[in-house]
Structure formats: C-alpha cells, structure tokens
Amino acid sequence: MIVVTNRIKVVKGMGAAMATSFTASEALDLTKGLVKVEVLLTQNLSDYDELSVNMYWESMEYFTAWKASDSFKAAHKRPEPGTEASSKQSPILGSELITYEVASLKEIL
C-alpha cells in the first residue's frame, strides 16, 4: 500500500471550509485501487492554514492510473480565462506532493 499526501497551504481561515471538498466527489467511490481519503488540518499555524490530503492506494499503479483519468482532470480543471470564476483569487497558496510506502501497519478497531 502507498499513501500520497498533497500538503496544501491555503489562506488563513479557509482550511476547514475547503477540507470537505477533497472528499465530497462521488467519483472517488468508483476509483479503482483507492482505499481511503482523509484530510487533516494542521493545528497552531499563524500565517496560513495547511491541509494534508492523504490518499491511501493499493499500489502506485492505481495512483498513476487515477492521475491520468478523466475524473482527476475534471477535479483539477482551472476556470476558463475570462469567466467570473477565473477572476476570483484562489485560496491555495502552494502545495507539495509526497509519496510514502506503508512499511508497517497495525490497525486498532
């Protein structure tokens, strides 16, 4: 199993409001190889909010296939230039993608 984390810095005060947008898509329910998605909101930051969107995948191949999929492209599509949506400033200040291999796991249920 692998975990892919998208660590996203956003405008202060926007983190909690944005968190659910990363788990709301019904397309995720149909994504082959995706085990779960969790969104963590970093505590005690003063200059910006930070979200860690953790996606758990059965393998890197499934993650790679998802990145090439139409649902990924639709979820990450930018607004068309000249539209009202394109004139709004994005709350996202930056992001970093980190990939992990799960080396050991103990689940307590």
C-alpha positions in Angstrom: 0.0 0.0 0.0 1.1 3.6 -0.6 0.0 6.9 0.8 0.1 10.0 -1.3 -0.1 13.3 0.6 -0.9 16.6 -1.0 0.2 19.2 1.6 -1.7 22.3 0.7 -1.1 25.8 2.1 -4.3 28.0 2.0 -5.3 31.5 3.1 -5.7 31.7 6.8 -9.3 30.8 7.8 -10.1 28.8 4.7 -8.7 25.4 5.6 -11.8 24.0 7.4 -14.1 25.3 4.7 -12.1 23.7 2.0 -11.5 20.3 3.7 -14.7 18.6 2.7 -14.2 19.5 -1.0 -11.4 16.9 -1.1 -13.7 14.0 0.0 -17.1 15.1 -1.5 -16.7 13.7 -5.0 -18.7 10.6 -5.7 -16.2 9.7 -8.4 -13.8 8.7 -5.5 -16.2 5.9 -4.6 -15.6 4.4 -8.1 -11.9 4.9 -8.2 -10.2 1.5 -8.6 -7.4 0.8 -6.0 -8.3 3.7 -3.7 -8.6 2.5 -0.1 -9.5 5.8 1.7 -9.0 9.5 1.7 -8.5 11.6 4.8 -8.0 15.4 5.2 -6.0 16.7 8.1 -6.0 20.3 9.1 -2.7 21.4 10.7 -3.1 23.0 14.1 -1.4 26.1 15.6 -0.2 27.8 12.4 -0.4 31.6 12.4 0.3 32.7 8.9 -1.8 30.3 6.8 -3.9 27.1 7.1 -2.4 23.8 5.9 -4.3 20.7 4.7 -2.8 17.3 4.3 -4.9 15.3 1.9 -3.9 11.7 2.4 -4.9 9.2 -0.3 -4.3 5.5 0.5 -3.8 3.3 -2.6 -3.4 -0.4 -3.1 -0.4 0.3 -5.3 1.5 3.1 -7.2 0.0 1.8 -10.4 -3.5 2.6 -9.3 -2.5 6.2 -8.2 -0.8 6.7 -11.6 -3.9 5.5 -13.5 -6.1 7.9 -11.4 -3.8 10.8 -12.3 -4.3 10.0 -16.0 -8.1 9.7 -15.6 -10.8 12.0 -16.8 -12.1 12.3 -13.2 -8.7 13.6 -12.0 -8.6 16.1 -14.9 -12.1 17.3 -14.1 -11.4 17.7 -10.4 -8.3 19.7 -11.1 -9.6 21.8 -14.0 -8.9 25.5 -13.8 -11.6 28.0 -14.7 -11.8 29.2 -18.3 -10.0 32.5 -18.8 -12.4 35.5 -18.9 -15.1 33.9 -16.8 -16.2 35.2 -13.4 -14.7 32.1 -11.7 -11.3 32.9 -13.3 -11.3 36.4 -11.9 -11.6 35.1 -8.3 -8.3 34.7 -6.5 -7.6 31.1 -5.4 -7.2 30.5 -1.7 -4.4 28.0 -2.4 -1.0 29.4 -1.7 1.0 26.4 -2.7 1.2 22.6 -2.5 3.7 19.8 -2.2 3.0 16.1 -3.2 4.7 13.5 -1.0 4.5 9.7 -1.6 5.0 7.1 1.1 5.2 3.3 1.1 3.4 1.8 4.0 6.3 -0.2 5.7 4.4 -1.3 8.8 0.8 -1.1 9.9 -1.3 -2.0 12.9 -5.0 -1.2 12.8 -6.9 -0.9 16.1 -10.6 -1.2 15.5 
